Amino acid sequence: MHHAPWVILAFLTVLAAVGVLHARRVRTAEDFTLAGRRLGPGVVIGTLVATWIGTGSIFGNAEFTFEHGVAGLFLPLSGAAGILALAFLAPRVRAIPAGSVPEILGQRFGRAAQLIGAVALIGAYLVIVSYQYRAGAAVAARIFPTIPPGALLVGFAAFIVLYTALAGMLSVAWTDFVNGILMAIGLIAALVWALTHWDPATTPIPEPLREPSGGLSPGSWIGIMLPAFLLVLGDANLHQRFMSADSARTARRAAIGMFVGVLVLEIVVISLALLSTVMLPATPENPGHCILDLAYTGLPPVIGILIVATVTVVILTTADSYLLGASTSVAVDLGPGLRSPKQQRIIVIALGIAALGLAYTSNRFFDVALYAYTLYGASLTPAVLCALLLPRVPGRAVVSGMAAGLGTALIWKGLLEADLLPGALAGIDAVLPALLMNLFSLVVVGVVTTVARRS
C-alpha cells in the first residue's frame, strides 16, 4: 500500500485538470448550475449513482452493518423504492422551467414555500457536506499518517470547494460519470476477492450478526428506513440532475438506470462491511471505517489501493454535488436568481467554509446522515410531491406543513439530545413525528382553506 499516496495524488491531479478544462466551457450561470441542460443518459445515470452512493453508504451503512449484521441488507430497500417513484416523476421535473426544487415550490405555492424549502435544503446539505469532509480526512489520514488530522480536514475541504467552484455541474457531472465506473470496478473486485478468500466454516458470521432485525424494534426500523425514502423522493440534488438532462425521456431512462446501479452497489458495500466483521484482524476504533480498514489489512495491495481510490471518489462526488446544490439554492431561492459564474463560485466558497465549521461537531456517520435526511425529507418531500402531482393544493396548506415538519424535526432532535423526552418517546426518531406533523398540518389547513373558499 506504499504506492497509495502517489496513486491518489495522481488521481486528484487528473480531476483538477478536468475541472480546469470544463471551466473554459462555462459561459452562463445555467452552464454552471445545470450544465446547459444538455447532458445525455449515460452521463446523467453516472452522476445520479455517484451522487447517491456517498459517505452515507461507504461509512454510514457500513457502520450500521458492522454493528447489526445481515440486517444491513435491508437498508438499500427504502432508497430503491424512492428511486422507482423517481422514474415516474423525473420527466415532470425536467419539464418545469426552474433551477432548483425550492423554486418549483415557489412557482406552485408562493414565496414562503420557496424560502422554507431553501432553509431546510441548505441546512441539510451543509450537514451532508460536513461529514464528507470528515470522511475524506479519515481516508487522507491513512494515506498521509504523518500529517496532523486537522490539516488533512482543512486540506480535503479546500480541494472539494475549489474543485466544485471551477466549473460547477459541467465538471461535476462528467467526472461523476468516470468516477461511477471506477467505483463499480473497485467495490465489485473487492467483494469478489473477499468472497473467494472467506471460509464460512472456520470463520462464520457471529450469531448476533445473523439476526434479521439486527436487534432493533419495528419503530427503530421506521426511523431508519423512512428518512432515506423521503430524501430520495424530494432530493434537490437528484432533481437538479434531471433538470440538466437533454430531454424528459433522458431523465426517465436515467432514473431507471440509477435504480439498478444504486441497488447493486449498495448491496456490494454492505456485503463488504459484513465480511469485514470476520476478516479484520481487530475491531476498528470507528466501525464506519471497516471497509477502509479492510482495504489496508485484508485485501491485496492492488485491490486495496483501488478501494482507497474508490472511497476517495465516493466522498468527492457526494461532497461536490451537495455543495453545488446548496449554492444553487442560495442564488435561486434566497437571492435574485442565477448569477454570473464568478458570483456562483463565491457562493460555493462561502458555503464550503460554513460546512467546514460543521465538520467539527460530530465524528459519527450513520446518525448524522440520518438526521440530515430527516431534516430535508420531513420538511420538503411532501411539498415536492404536491408540486409535481397535486399542484392545486392550497399554498397556505403546503407552507404550514413545511414549517411544522421542519420545526418538529429541530425541536425533537433538541429534546432527544437534552434527554428531555419520556421513555416511551425517547426511542422514536425525529423523522416520524416531523413527517406526521407535516402531513397533519397540510391536510387540516388544506381542508379549512378549501371550505373557506367555497363558502
N, C-alpha and C positions, 0 to 999 in steps of 0.2 A: 504493500500500500504506500510505499515511499514515493511512488510516482504520482499519487493522487493530487498533491498541491499543484504540480505543473499541468496536469490534465484539466483541473478545474479552472486554473488561471487562463489557460488557452481557450477554454470554452467561454468564459466570461468575456474574454477579448473579442471573440467572434461575435457574441451577442452585441457588444458595444459597437462593433463595426457595422452590424446590420442596422442598429438604431441610427447611426450616423448616415448610412446610405438612404434609409427611408425618410429621414428628417428633411432631405432635399426635395422630397415629393410633397411635402406638406405646404399647401398654399392658403387654405382657408381653415376656419375653426371646425367646420364639418369634416374636413380631411383629418384633423387631429383627433376628434372625438368619435367619428363614425366611419373612418376610412373612406369617405366619399360615397358611402352606401353602394359599394361595388365589389364586395367580397363574394367569391364563389363557394359552392357547397363544401368542397374539401377543406378549405381554409376555415370556414365557419365551424365545421364539425371539430376540427383540431383545436380551435381556440375555445370552444364550448367545453370540450373534455378537459383540456389543460386548466381551464378556469375552475371547474368544479372539483377535480382531483387535486386538492391543495393540502395545506398543513392539517386541516381538519381530518383528512384521510390518512396521510402518512404518519402523522403524530397522534392526532386525536383518536381516530378509530383503532389505531394500533395500540394506544394506551388502554382503551376500553377492552380490546380483545385480550391483551396480556393479563388483565386483571379479572376478566369474566369469561374467557374461553370461547367455546364454539358459539355462544350467544352473539358474538360479534358478527357472525354471518348474516344476522337479520338486519344489521344497520343499513346496508345499501337499499333495502326494500322501500323505505319511505321516500328517499330521493328519486329512485327509479319510478315510483308511482307518480311523483310530481312531474318528472320529465315526460312521461307518456301523455299527461294532460297538456304539457307544453307543445307537443306535436300538433294539438288542435288549436292552441292559442297563438302559436308563432306567426302564421300568416296574418292574423289580425293585428298583431304588434307591428309587423313590417309595414302594414298599410296605413298606420297612423302617422301623420306628419309631426313627430315630436322627437326631441333629442334626449329625453330622459323619462323614466317611469313617473316621477312626481309631476312632470309636465303633462303627461297623459291625464293624471288625476286632476290637474288644474283645468285642462280643457273640458273635462266632463263635469267636474263638481265645484270648481271655483278656486280662488287663490288660497283660501285657508287650507284646503285639502293638499294643495301643492306644497305649502310651507311645512305642514306637519309631516308630510311624506319625506320632504328633503331633510328635516331634522333627524328623523328616525333612520333614514338611509345613511346620511353622513356619519352619524354616531356609530351605527353598527359596522359600517365599512372601515372606519378608522380602527375599531377594535380588532377586526379581522386582519387588517394590515399590520397592526402592532404585534400580533403573535406570529405573523410571517417573519418579522424581524427577529424575534427570539429564536424561532426555528432555524433561521439562516445563521444566526450566531452560534447555535449549538453545532451545526454542521461545520462551520468555519473553525470552531474550537478543536475539532478532531483533526482537521487538515493542518492547522497552524497552532499547535499546542503551546508555543512559547509566547504568543501574543496575548495580552490581557483581554479577558472576556468583554469588558466594557468597550474597548477599542474595536473589537470584532463586531459588536452590536451596532455601533455607530457607522463603521465602515460598510457593513452589509446594507444598512438602511440607506446610506448615501448612494450606493450603487443602484439600488432599486429606484430611488427617487430620480436620479439623473437619467437612468435608462428610460423610465416612463416619460420623462419630460422631453426626451429627444424628438420622438415622432408620434407619440400618442398611440391611437388604435392601429395605425399602419404598421408600426414596428411590433406592437404587442401581438396582433393577430397572426402575422407571418411567422414570428418566432415561436408563438404558441403552437402553430401547425408542426414545425420541425421538432419542437420540444415534446409534443404529444407522441410523436413516433419514437423518440428516444426513451420517453417514459415507459411506453408499452414494451419495448425491447428489453430494457433493464429489469423491470419488475417481473416479466414473464420468465426471462432467463434465470433470475434468482430463484423463483419458485420451482422451476423445473429441476435445478441443481439441488435445492433443499429437499424436494420430494424423493429424488433418486438416491440421496445420501442419508435419509432418515429411516431408521429401523423401528417401526411401531412396537415390535415385540420386546425389544430391550429398553426403549425409551418411550413408553406410551404417554399420551397426553394425561396429565394428572386428573384424577376423578373429579375434583371440584370444578375443573375447567370443562368438563363434558356435560355439565348441566345446561339444557337448552335455554332455560330462563336466565342463566347467569346469576341465580340467587336474588333476582330483582322482582319486585311486585308488579302487577299489571299497571298500577298508577305510575310507577317509575318508568316503565316502558313507554307509556304515553308521553311522558315528559321528555324522553329521549328521541322518540321517532317523529313526533309532531313538528318540532322546530325545523328539521331538515325539509320535510314535506312543504311546509308553509314558505320556507325561504326559496326553494327552487321554483315554486309557482309564481312568486312575485319578485324574484331577484332581478333588480335593475341591471346588474352586471350581465346576466344572460340575455335579458331583453335588449340590452344595448348591442349585443352581437346580432340578434335578429334584425334590429334596425340597420345594421351595417351590411346585411345581405343584399345581393343584387336584385332579388325578387322575393315575393311571398312564397313561391314554390321552393326556392332555395332554403328559406327559413324553415319550412316544414321538413324537408329532407334532412336538414342539419339537426333538427330536434330528434328525429328517429335515429340518426347516426350517433348522436350523443347518448341516447338511451343504451345502445349496445356497448359503446366504448366505456361509459361510466360503470355499468353493471359488471363488466368483465374485470376492469382494473380495480374496482373496489374489492371484489372477491379475492383477487390476487393479493392485494395489500393485506387484507385480513388473514388470509391463509399464511402469509409470511410471518405475520405477528404471532399467530397461533403456533407455528413451528418454532419460533424463537423461544417459546417457553420451555422447550426441551432441548434446543440446540445451543443455547448460550451457556458458556461455562459458569457464569454468575448472574444473579439477578441485577438488572440495570438500576442505577440510582434513580433514574426517571423512567418509568415504564413507557412513556411516549417515545423514548429513544431506542426501543427494542430492535426495530428494523435497521437503524443506523449502527447499533452495536453488532448486529448480525453481519452486516457488511464488513466490519473491521475484524471480527473474531471468528466467524463461522463460515464465510464464503471464500472461494479462491480470489486472489488479488484482482484478476481481471474483472470478474463479476462484481467484486466489492467496490472497485473504482466506478464501475458502471452504475451501481446503486447509489453511490455518493453523488455522482453526476445527476442521476435521476431525481434524487431528493432535492438537490440544488435547483433543478429545473422546475420541480413542483412548487417550490417556495417562490421562486421568481415569477412564474406565470400567474400564480394566485395574487401575489402582492401587487404586481403592476396593474393587473386587471381591476382590483378593487380600489386601488388608489386613483386610477383613471376614472372609474365610475363615480367616486366621491367628488373629484374635481369637476366633472361634467355637471353634477347636480348643483354644486356651488354656483357655477356660472349660469346655468339654465334656470334654476329654481329660486336661488337667493339673489341673483344679480339680474342684469338686464337681458341676459341671453348669452349665446355662444360668442366668445370674443376672439380676438386675433390669436394665432398660435403662441405668440410671445406671452400674452396675458394668461392663456391657459397653462403655460409652463410655470408661471409664477404661482398660480393656484396649486398646482401639483406639488411644488417645493414646499409651500406653506403647510399643506395638509400632511405631507410626508414628515415634516418636523413635529407636527402635533401627534401623529401616530407613534413617533419615537418616544415621546413622553409617556404615552400609554403603555409602551412595551415594558416599563419598569414596574408595573403594578401587579403582575402575577406570573408564575412560572408553570402553571398548568395549561394544558392544551384543550382537552375534551370539554372541561367545564366552561372555559372562556368562549370556545367556539359555539357551544350550545346556547350560551346567553346572547351572543351576538345574533345568532339565528332567531332566537326568541324576540329580541328587541325589534328586529326587522319584520319577521313573519307575522307576529301577532298584531302589529300596527298597520302594515301596508298591504299584506296579501289579500285580505277580504276586500279592501278598496280597489285593488288592481283587478280582481275578478269581477267586481261590479262594473268597473270602467269598460272591460272587454266584453262582458256578457250581459250586463243589466244596466246600461247607461242611463235609463230613466229613473233609477233610484234617486230620491231627493239628495241634493248635495249636502244639506244640513245633517241628514242621517249618516252619510259617509264620514263627514268631518267629526261628528260626535263619536262614532265608532272608533276612528283612528286615534282620537285623543284619549278615549277610555282605554284602548289597548295599550298604547304607549305608556300612559300614566300608571296603569296597573302593573305592567312589566317592571317599571322602575321602582315603584313602591314595594311590590312583593319581593324583589331582589334585595332591597334595603332591609326589609323586615327579616328575611332569611339570614342575611349577613349579621344582623344585630341580635339574632336568636330571640326574636320577639313574637314569633308565631307559636300558637299552641301545638302540642304534639301531633294532633290529628292532621294539622295543615302543614307542618314543617317538612313532611316528605313529598309535598306536591311542588313540582317545578313551576316557575313563573309562567310558562307558556300556556298552561291550561286556564288559569284564572284570567290571564290577559286576553286570550282569544275569546273566552266566554263573555267577558265584559264588552269586547269589541262588537261581537255579534248581537248581544243583548241591546246595546245602545243603538246599533244600526237598525234593528227590527223595530224597537219601540219608537224611536224618533221618526223612522220612516213611516210607520203606521199613523202616528199622530199628525205628521206633516201632510200625508195624503188625505186623511179625513178632514183636516182643516181646509185644504184646498177645495175639496168637493162641497163643503158646507158654505 
